[in-house]
Structures are given as C-alpha cells and as structure tokens.
C-alpha cells in the first residue's frame, strides 16, 4: 500500500488532461459561454474539477474526495492505495 494525497491524485489528473486542455478551452470559447476567458498554461483547479465531475469511469466517492478540499486542503487528505488501484485510476483518466 502506498499513502497518497488528494493533491497527488489531482496532479495525475492534470498530467492526463494537459495534452488536450487547449482543445477543451477552445470548445468552451466557441460554445458562446458568457464571461469565459480561457486561461493559459497548465489545467486550472476548475478544469480539473470539471473533468473529474464529468468522468463517468470514476466512482462517486473518489470524485467527491478529489473535488472537495475540505478544511485543510488537498495536501492533508490522504488515503492508502494499492499499485493496482493507482493503475486503474490512471487508466480511467
């Protein structure tokens, strides 16, 4: 078992969506969404949350834990994860 933080798992998500983040941003911009100014650079927290919320391959509890920072933030939320679970998590991204 490996102890992981929610911040670490969110970093995995950010790495997974980084190659396509500009496509996502362009899509939001072209959809006519009011008051949307696309950010630049790495995926933002809002973009990570949006991806997690709309990913049907992830279970509800995992999504909830990775979207809500709680009182102390994502670095203080920890869990024990097997290598198999981490691999499955990455495959679902």
NUTI-957505 format. One record per residue (C-alpha): residue number from 1; residue in three letters; x, y, z. Coordinates in nm, 4 decimals, decimal comma. Example, Ala and Ser with C-alpha at 12.3 -4.5 7.8 and 13.67 -1.06 7.14 Angstrom:
! residues 2
+-----+------+----------+----------+----------+
! pos ! code !     east !    north !       up !
+-----+------+----------+----------+----------+
!   1 !  ALA !   1,2300 !  -0,4500 !   0,7800 !
!   2 !  SER !   1,3670 !  -0,1060 !   0,7140 !
+-----+------+----------+----------+----------+
//
This chain:
! residues 93
+-----+------+----------+----------+----------+
! pos ! code !     east !    north !       up !
+-----+------+----------+----------+----------+
!   1 !  UNK !   0,0000 !   0,0000 !   0,0000 !
!   2 !  UNK !   0,1083 !   0,3484 !  -0,0785 !
!   3 !  UNK !  -0,0114 !   0,6563 !   0,1093 !
!   4 !  UNK !  -0,1305 !   0,9201 !  -0,1381 !
!   5 !  UNK !  -0,2770 !   1,2656 !  -0,1007 !
!   6 !  UNK !  -0,5700 !   1,4084 !  -0,2904 !
!   7 !  UNK !  -0,3254 !   1,6689 !  -0,4244 !
!   8 !  UNK !  -0,1099 !   1,3906 !  -0,5714 !
!   9 !  UNK !  -0,4120 !   1,2339 !  -0,7429 !
!  10 !  UNK !  -0,5201 !   1,5743 !  -0,8766 !
!  11 !  UNK !  -0,1669 !   1,6165 !  -1,0184 !
!  12 !  UNK !  -0,2121 !   1,2855 !  -1,2002 !
!  13 !  UNK !  -0,5382 !   1,4180 !  -1,3443 !
!  14 !  UNK !  -0,3694 !   1,7432 !  -1,4501 !
!  15 !  UNK !  -0,0950 !   1,5480 !  -1,6281 !
!  16 !  UNK !  -0,3546 !   1,3331 !  -1,8040 !
!  17 !  UNK !  -0,5632 !   1,6241 !  -1,9335 !
!  18 !  UNK !  -0,2764 !   1,8618 !  -2,0163 !
!  19 !  UNK !  -0,2288 !   1,7361 !  -2,3742 !
!  20 !  UNK !  -0,5915 !   1,8147 !  -2,4620 !
!  21 !  UNK !  -0,6572 !   2,1166 !  -2,2395 !
!  22 !  UNK !  -0,6325 !   2,3678 !  -2,5248 !
!  23 !  UNK !  -0,8998 !   2,1750 !  -2,7167 !
!  24 !  UNK !  -1,1240 !   2,1871 !  -2,4094 !
!  25 !  UNK !  -1,0670 !   2,5607 !  -2,3723 !
!  26 !  UNK !  -1,1348 !   2,6250 !  -2,7403 !
!  27 !  UNK !  -1,4559 !   2,4255 !  -2,7150 !
!  28 !  UNK !  -1,5784 !   2,6310 !  -2,4207 !
!  29 !  UNK !  -1,4864 !   2,9525 !  -2,6000 !
!  30 !  UNK !  -1,6616 !   2,8565 !  -2,9234 !
!  31 !  UNK !  -1,9756 !   2,7427 !  -2,7387 !
!  32 !  UNK !  -2,0535 !   3,1063 !  -2,6649 !
!  33 !  UNK !  -2,0213 !   3,0663 !  -2,2900 !
!  34 !  UNK !  -2,0664 !   3,4131 !  -2,1411 !
!  35 !  UNK !  -1,7804 !   3,5685 !  -1,9473 !
!  36 !  UNK !  -1,5384 !   3,2859 !  -2,0304 !
!  37 !  UNK !  -1,1788 !   3,3873 !  -2,0768 !
!  38 !  UNK !  -0,9622 !   3,0827 !  -2,1379 !
!  39 !  UNK !  -0,6669 !   3,0550 !  -1,9029 !
!  40 !  UNK !  -0,3205 !   2,9733 !  -2,0270 !
!  41 !  UNK !  -0,0761 !   2,7120 !  -1,9125 !
!  42 !  UNK !  -0,1463 !   2,4068 !  -1,7039 !
!  43 !  UNK !  -0,5012 !   2,2944 !  -1,6219 !
!  44 !  UNK !  -0,6638 !   2,5064 !  -1,3540 !
!  45 !  UNK !  -0,8345 !   2,3715 !  -1,0435 !
!  46 !  UNK !  -1,1708 !   2,4481 !  -1,2060 !
!  47 !  UNK !  -1,0758 !   2,2479 !  -1,5165 !
!  48 !  UNK !  -0,9569 !   1,9548 !  -1,3057 !
!  49 !  UNK !  -1,2827 !   1,9641 !  -1,1073 !
!  50 !  UNK !  -1,4873 !   1,9788 !  -1,4277 !
!  51 !  UNK !  -1,3033 !   1,6791 !  -1,5732 !
!  52 !  UNK !  -1,3444 !   1,4759 !  -1,2550 !
!  53 !  UNK !  -1,7126 !   1,5645 !  -1,2209 !
!  54 !  UNK !  -1,7919 !   1,4581 !  -1,5776 !
!  55 !  UNK !  -1,5787 !   1,1415 !  -1,5846 !
!  56 !  UNK !  -1,8238 !   0,8518 !  -1,5629 !
!  57 !  UNK !  -1,5433 !   0,5994 !  -1,5151 !
!  58 !  UNK !  -1,4597 !   0,7228 !  -1,1662 !
!  59 !  UNK !  -1,6676 !   0,6232 !  -0,8655 !
!  60 !  UNK !  -1,8679 !   0,8898 !  -0,6846 !
!  61 !  UNK !  -1,6697 !   0,8740 !  -0,3595 !
!  62 !  UNK !  -1,3365 !   0,9219 !  -0,5351 !
!  63 !  UNK !  -1,4711 !   1,2191 !  -0,7303 !
!  64 !  UNK !  -1,6159 !   1,3748 !  -0,4159 !
!  65 !  UNK !  -1,2859 !   1,3416 !  -0,2293 !
!  66 !  UNK !  -1,0909 !   1,4928 !  -0,5200 !
!  67 !  UNK !  -1,3243 !   1,7874 !  -0,5781 !
!  68 !  UNK !  -1,3809 !   1,8994 !  -0,2177 !
!  69 !  UNK !  -1,0616 !   2,0237 !  -0,0492 !
!  70 !  UNK !  -1,2179 !   2,0112 !   0,2960 !
!  71 !  UNK !  -1,0975 !   2,2413 !   0,5730 !
!  72 !  UNK !  -0,7263 !   2,1676 !   0,5402 !
!  73 !  UNK !  -0,6848 !   2,1323 !   0,1652 !
!  74 !  UNK !  -0,5950 !   1,8567 !  -0,0759 !
!  75 !  UNK !  -0,2454 !   1,8037 !   0,0702 !
!  76 !  UNK !  -0,3946 !   1,6915 !   0,4022 !
!  77 !  UNK !  -0,6459 !   1,4462 !   0,2568 !
!  78 !  UNK !  -0,4740 !   1,1087 !   0,2451 !
!  79 !  UNK !  -0,5639 !   0,7531 !   0,1586 !
!  80 !  UNK !  -0,3913 !   0,4193 !   0,1214 !
!  81 !  UNK !  -0,3866 !   0,2955 !  -0,2363 !
!  82 !  UNK !  -0,2528 !  -0,0194 !  -0,3935 !
!  83 !  UNK !  -0,0468 !  -0,0037 !  -0,7111 !
!  84 !  UNK !  -0,3356 !  -0,1787 !  -0,8868 !
!  85 !  UNK !  -0,5812 !   0,0909 !  -0,7781 !
!  86 !  UNK !  -0,3454 !   0,3683 !  -0,8916 !
!  87 !  UNK !  -0,3047 !   0,1994 !  -1,2290 !
!  88 !  UNK !  -0,6823 !   0,1624 !  -1,2673 !
!  89 !  UNK !  -0,7286 !   0,5272 !  -1,1670 !
!  90 !  UNK !  -0,4837 !   0,6386 !  -1,4356 !
!  91 !  UNK !  -0,6495 !   0,4167 !  -1,6949 !
!  92 !  UNK !  -0,9850 !   0,5786 !  -1,6198 !
!  93 !  UNK !  -0,8449 !   0,9214 !  -1,6943 !
+-----+------+----------+----------+----------+
//
